[in-house]
Amino acid sequence: MNVIVCIKQVPATNEVKINKQTNTIIREGIESIINPFDMYAVEEGIRIKEKLGGKVTAISMGIPSVVDLLRETLELGVDDAVLLSDKAFAGADTLATAYTLSMGIKKLGKYDIILCGKQATDGDTAQVGPSLAEKLGIPHITYVKRIEKIEDRKIRAQRMTEDGYEVIETTLPALLTVVKEINEPRLPSIKNKLRAKKAHIPIWTAEDINADKRLTGLNGSPTKVVRTFVPDMKIDGEMVQGSPEEQAAYLVQKLCKLYFKKTS
């Protein structure tokens, strides 16, 4: 069973720096971590390998330093990793990111399951996984909380919903986005740490994956950020004196004035 896990780099803190010219997130020089939701995808990929055999490959798109984050996945038990890195990939929205990842995955070759975290903590769009499945022309299941069965080239999983879960079965190859309820990520072993330290992680450019640069990065991103700003969080407060009845009467009078002011 060949499993591919998609990894994303996100800022280690809530402090995000924006390039004022392109209105994109500045990745260089910022301490980064693996997107927390992707760690559950990594763990699930390793569990599938341990149960059914095969191998797990991690793939990511980002700046060259993301190699260090991919090395962390090898420490956990992932077999191979590859980074897609090129200036042509910079500033990509979810559509351009999905396209680039799809071209990298096509170069990797045969696969059975692709796993992604449900969303990235710096964007929260949850669009890359489903978009990637569409680019590859394979079925997908989102918000997976449990994989029930994998056999006969089919996979059955529980998909989390607002009021419970749905059981969905589809054919392989397929893409799944997972939620944190699916498992508990493991800690790295000494053996895997030593292996990861020596492992070679290739870096593929747009030419290496035969990607059309018109469809990558800012060029291939239909989503354009026009302006970014910090919202004004100033709140005016007022202390109301008097008995409960007097306070209630005052508040009703105040709300009526505000309502009629807005509707007039």
Long-range contacts (C-beta under 8 A, 24 or more apart in sequence): 1-48, 1-49, 1-52, 1-53, 1-54, 1-112, 1-113, 1-150, 2-54, 2-55, 2-57, 2-110, 2-111, 2-112, 2-113, 3-45, 3-48, 3-49, 3-54, 3-55, 3-56, 3-57, 3-111, 3-112, 3-113, 3-114, 3-115, 4-45, 4-56, 4-57, 4-58, 4-59, 4-105, 4-108, 4-111, 4-113, 4-114, 4-115, 5-38, 5-41, 5-42, 5-45, 5-56, 5-57, 5-58, 5-59, 5-73, 5-78, 5-114, 5-115, 5-116, 6-38, 6-41, 6-58, 6-59, 6-60, 6-101, 6-114, 6-115, 6-116, 6-117, 6-128, 6-129, 6-132, 7-34, 7-35, 7-38, 7-42, 7-58, 7-59, 7-60, 7-66, 7-69, 7-70, 7-73, 8-34, 8-35, 8-38, 8-60, 8-61, 8-62, 8-117, 8-120, 8-128, 9-33, 9-34, 9-35, 9-60, 9-62, 9-63, 9-66, 9-69, 10-34, 10-35, 10-36, 10-120, 10-121, 10-122, 11-122, 16-122, 18-228, 22-91, 22-218, 23-224, 23-225, 23-226, 23-227, 23-228, 24-90, 24-91, 24-218, 24-225, 25-122, 27-62, 27-63, 28-63, 32-65, 32-66, 32-69, 33-69, 34-69, 34-72, 34-73, 35-117, 35-120, 35-121, 35-122, 36-117, 36-121, 36-180, 37-117, 37-118, 37-119, 37-120, 37-121, 37-178, 37-179, 37-180, 38-116, 38-117, 39-117, 39-185, 40-117, 40-178, 40-179, 40-180, 40-182, 40-183, 40-185, 41-115, 41-116, 41-117, 41-177, 41-178, 42-73, 42-76, 42-78, 42-115, 42-185, 43-76, 43-182, 43-183, 43-184, 43-185, 43-186, 44-115, 44-147, 44-178, 44-182, 44-183, 45-78, 45-113, 45-115, 46-76, 46-77, 46-78, 46-186, 47-183, 48-113, 48-147, 48-150, 49-77, 49-79, 52-150, 54-112, 55-79, 55-80, 56-80, 57-81, 57-82, 57-108, 57-111, 58-82, 59-83, 59-84, 59-101, 59-104, 59-105, 59-108, 60-84, 61-85, 61-89, 61-92, 61-97, 61-100, 61-101, 61-104, 64-203, 67-201, 67-203, 70-201, 71-196, 71-197, 71-199, 71-201, 72-188, 72-196, 74-192, 74-195, 74-196, 74-199, 74-201, 75-188, 75-189, 75-192, 75-193, 75-196, 76-185, 76-186, 76-187, 76-188, 76-192, 77-186, 77-189, 77-192, 81-199, 81-201, 82-108, 82-201, 82-202, 82-203, 82-204, 83-201, 83-202, 83-203, 83-204, 84-203, 84-204, 84-205, 84-209, 85-203, 85-204, 85-205, 86-205, 86-206, 86-216, 87-217, 88-205, 88-206, 88-211, 88-213, 88-216, 88-217, 88-219, 89-206, 89-216, 89-217, 90-217, 90-218, 91-217, 91-218, 91-221, 92-216, 92-217, 92-218, 92-220, 92-221, 93-221, 93-222, 93-223, 94-123, 94-125, 94-127, 94-128, 94-131, 94-223, 95-127, 95-131, 95-220, 95-221, 95-222, 95-223, 96-215, 96-216, 96-217, 96-218, 96-219, 96-220, 96-221, 97-128, 97-131, 98-127, 98-128, 98-131, 98-132, 98-134, 98-135, 99-135, 99-211, 99-215, 99-216, 99-220, 100-209, 100-211, 100-216, 101-128, 101-132, 101-135, 102-132, 102-135, 102-136, 103-209, 103-210, 103-211, 104-204, 104-209, 105-132, 105-136, 106-136, 106-209, 107-204, 107-208, 107-209, 107-210, 111-173, 112-172, 112-173, 113-150, 113-155, 113-172, 113-173, 113-174, 113-175, 113-176, 114-138, 114-173, 114-174, 114-175, 114-176, 115-175, 115-176, 115-177, 115-178, 116-175, 116-176, 116-177, 116-178, 117-177, 117-178, 118-142, 118-143, 118-177, 118-178, 118-179, 119-177, 126-177, 129-175, 129-176, 129-177, 130-175, 130-177, 132-175, 133-174, 133-175, 136-173, 136-175, 138-173, 138-174, 138-175, 139-170, 139-171, 139-174, 139-175, 140-174, 140-175, 140-176, 140-177, 141-168, 141-170, 141-174, 141-175, 141-176, 141-177, 142-176, 142-177, 143-177, 143-178, 143-179, 144-176, 144-177, 144-178, 144-179, 144-182, 145-178, 145-179, 145-181, 145-182, 146-181, 146-182, 147-176, 147-182
